[in-house]
Amino acid sequence: GVNRKIIGSNFFIMVGPQNDPAGVTGMTPTAALQQIKTLGEQGNAIWVSRADASGTNTKEIALWKAAGINYTQISTETSWFKSTGQGMTATLLVANELGGYTLSDTASYLTNTKNGNIQMKIVVQATQDLLNVYSVIVDNPLNANLTQTHFAASMLFVYWLTANAGQNVLATYGTSTFGAPLFAPFVPLVSTGSNATLLSWIQSYAYIPSNATECPSTYRYDAGSLYANNWDTP
C-alpha cells in the first residue's frame, strides 16, 4: 500500500456485567485484566475473547502482554477464558449470556445495546492503551499483484476523507443515533492542536516511525498535494 493517511480515532472499551462482579470499573486496562484473571482462576469471573486475529483481538493480545500475562497460555484455561472465534456482535452476545467481560469497539457495543441484544456496561474506557486509530491506505499500482487497483479513484476517495466534507461526516457520525459521535476526526485535531494529549497519543501509537509522519517518503507514490500540510512533512 501507499499514501497512508490517518483519518480519525476512537477508543476500544472493556465491557462487562452491570453488577461488575470483578470490581474493575475505573481501573486501567492492565489492572483490570490482571484482576479478571485472578478472579477467573478462582471461579469468580469470565473473560470472552474474539480469538479471530481481528484488529480488536490483536489489541486484546497486546493488552494481556502489557499486563504481564501470556495470551496463548491463558487461552487454554477454558474454565474462565472463553474463545468465540467469531466477530464482535457474536462475542458480545456470548459475554452477555455468560456474565463475562470482553474488549469491544465502541460502535458494536452501542449498536447492540441500543438494539437490546446485550445488557452490559462499560467498565474501562478512553485510556491511552485503548486508543484505536483509523487510516486509509491506497493499493500500490506498481505492485504486480494489484493489477485491478483503481489508483486515481482511490486517491479521490482519500482526498475526500481528509477534506472538510469527509472529516465532517466523521465528526457527526452516530450523533443522531447514540447522542454522541463514534469517531474523532484527525485533520482538525492535528491542524489546530486542540487536544494535545490525544494528538500525542496518536503520534506515539500510529506515526511511522513513532512521532515522525503518517507515511514515510518511501511509501508515497504520485501523491500530488496530499502531503502538503506541515504535519505531513517527513
C-alpha positions in Angstrom: 0.0 0.0 0.0 0.9 3.7 -0.5 -0.2 7.1 0.6 -1.4 6.3 4.1 -3.5 9.0 5.8 -4.9 8.9 9.3 -8.5 10.0 9.2 -9.8 9.6 12.8 -9.7 7.8 16.1 -11.8 6.5 18.9 -11.2 4.0 21.8 -11.7 0.4 22.4 -13.7 -0.3 25.6 -13.8 -3.1 28.1 -17.4 -4.1 28.9 -18.9 -6.4 31.5 -22.0 -7.3 33.6 -24.0 -4.5 35.1 -23.0 -5.6 38.6 -19.3 -5.8 37.7 -18.5 -8.9 39.8 -14.8 -8.4 39.3 -14.9 -4.9 40.5 -12.8 -3.5 37.7 -14.8 -0.3 36.9 -12.5 2.6 36.5 -9.3 0.6 36.6 -6.6 0.8 34.0 -6.9 -1.9 31.3 -3.9 -3.8 32.5 -5.0 -3.8 36.1 -8.5 -4.9 35.1 -7.2 -7.8 33.1 -4.9 -8.9 36.0 -7.9 -8.8 38.4 -10.2 -10.7 36.0 -7.5 -13.4 35.5 -7.0 -13.8 39.3 -10.8 -13.9 40.0 -11.3 -16.1 36.9 -9.0 -18.7 38.2 -11.0 -18.7 41.4 -14.2 -19.2 39.5 -15.4 -15.7 40.1 -15.0 -14.0 36.7 -15.2 -14.9 33.0 -13.4 -13.3 30.0 -14.6 -13.8 26.4 -12.1 -13.3 23.6 -12.9 -13.0 19.9 -9.8 -15.1 19.2 -10.2 -14.4 15.5 -7.0 -12.5 14.6 -9.0 -9.3 14.1 -7.8 -5.8 14.9 -9.7 -6.0 18.2 -8.2 -9.4 19.0 -4.8 -8.0 18.2 -5.3 -5.1 20.6 -6.6 -7.6 23.3 -3.4 -9.7 23.0 -1.3 -6.6 23.3 -3.2 -5.6 26.5 -2.7 -9.0 28.0 1.0 -8.8 27.2 1.2 -5.3 28.8 -0.4 -6.8 31.9 2.4 -9.4 32.0 0.1 -12.3 31.0 0.7 -14.8 28.2 -2.4 -14.8 26.0 -1.6 -18.1 24.4 -1.3 -19.7 27.8 -4.5 -18.3 29.4 -6.5 -19.2 26.2 -6.1 -22.8 27.3 -7.8 -22.1 30.7 -11.2 -22.7 29.4 -12.9 -22.7 32.8 -12.9 -18.8 32.8 -11.3 -17.9 29.4 -13.8 -18.4 26.6 -12.8 -18.1 22.9 -15.5 -17.5 20.3 -13.5 -17.3 17.1 -16.3 -15.0 15.8 -17.0 -11.3 15.2 -17.8 -8.6 17.7 -21.5 -9.0 17.9 -21.3 -12.7 18.4 -18.7 -12.2 21.1 -20.7 -9.6 22.9 -23.7 -11.9 22.9 -21.6 -14.7 24.4 -20.2 -12.4 27.0 -23.6 -11.1 27.9 -25.1 -14.6 28.2 -22.2 -15.8 30.4 -22.0 -12.7 32.5 -18.4 -12.2 31.3 -16.1 -9.4 30.2 -14.7 -8.6 26.8 -13.0 -6.0 24.7 -15.1 -4.2 22.1 -15.1 -1.4 19.7 -17.5 1.4 20.7 -19.8 1.2 17.7 -20.6 -2.5 18.2 -21.2 -2.1 21.9 -23.6 0.9 21.4 -25.4 -0.7 18.5 -26.1 -4.0 20.3 -27.0 -2.1 23.5 -29.5 0.1 21.6 -31.0 -2.9 19.9 -31.5 -4.7 23.2 -29.2 -7.6 22.4 -27.0 -7.1 25.4 -27.3 -5.6 28.9 -23.7 -4.8 29.7 -21.9 -1.7 30.8 -18.6 0.0 30.0 -16.1 -0.7 32.8 -12.9 0.7 31.3 -12.7 3.4 28.5 -10.7 6.2 26.9 -7.2 5.4 28.2 -4.1 5.6 26.0 -3.8 1.8 26.0 -7.3 1.6 24.4 -6.7 4.0 21.6 -8.0 2.9 18.2 -6.7 4.8 15.1 -8.3 4.6 11.7 -6.3 5.2 8.5 -6.8 4.9 4.8 -4.2 3.3 2.5 -4.2 3.1 -1.3 -3.3 -0.1 -3.2 0.1 0.4 -4.8 -0.4 0.4 -8.6 3.3 -0.7 -9.0 2.6 -4.0 -7.2 2.2 -6.7 -9.8 -0.3 -8.5 -7.6 -2.7 -5.5 -7.6 -3.5 -5.2 -11.3 -7.2 -4.4 -10.7 -6.5 -1.4 -8.5 -8.1 1.9 -9.4 -5.4 4.3 -8.2 -6.9 7.6 -9.4 -10.4 6.8 -8.0 -8.8 5.7 -4.7 -6.9 8.9 -4.4 -10.1 10.9 -4.9 -11.6 9.0 -2.0 -8.6 9.8 0.2 -8.8 13.5 -0.7 -12.5 13.5 0.2 -11.9 11.6 3.5 -9.3 14.2 4.6 -11.1 17.2 3.3 -13.8 19.1 5.3 -16.6 17.0 3.8 -15.2 13.7 4.9 -14.0 14.9 8.2 -17.4 16.5 9.0 -19.0 13.1 8.3 -16.8 11.5 10.9 -17.4 14.4 13.4 -21.1 13.8 13.4 -21.5 10.1 12.6 -23.5 8.3 15.2 -24.8 11.5 16.9 -28.4 11.2 15.8 -28.5 7.5 16.9 -26.4 7.5 20.1 -26.3 11.1 21.2 -22.5 11.3 20.6 -20.2 10.9 17.6 -18.4 7.5 17.2 -15.2 9.0 15.9 -12.9 12.0 16.5 -11.8 13.4 13.1 -8.0 13.6 12.8 -7.4 16.5 10.5 -8.9 19.2 12.7 -7.1 17.8 15.7 -3.6 17.8 14.0 -4.1 21.1 12.3 -5.2 23.0 15.4 -3.6 21.1 18.2 -7.0 21.3 20.0 -6.3 18.3 22.2 -2.6 18.0 22.7 -2.9 14.8 24.8 -4.9 12.9 22.3 -2.7 14.1 19.5 0.4 12.9 21.3 -1.2 9.5 21.9 -2.0 9.2 18.2 1.5 10.3 17.1 3.2 7.9 19.5 1.0 5.0 18.6 0.3 5.4 14.8 3.0 7.6 13.3 5.7 5.7 11.3 8.3 5.7 12.8 6.9 6.8 16.1 6.4 10.6 16.3 7.7 11.1 12.7 5.0 11.0 10.0 1.8 9.4 8.9 3.5 8.0 5.8 7.3 7.8 5.2 8.5 9.1 1.9 9.4 5.6 0.6 5.7 4.7 0.9 4.4 7.7 -1.0 3.5 7.4 -4.7 2.1 10.1 -7.0 0.5 11.8 -4.0 0.0 15.2 -5.5 -0.8 17.7 -2.8 -1.9 15.0 -0.3 1.1 15.7 2.0 1.3 19.5 1.5 0.5 20.3 5.2 3.2 20.9 7.7 2.3 17.8 9.8 2.9 15.6 6.8 6.5 16.7 6.2 8.8 13.7 6.8 
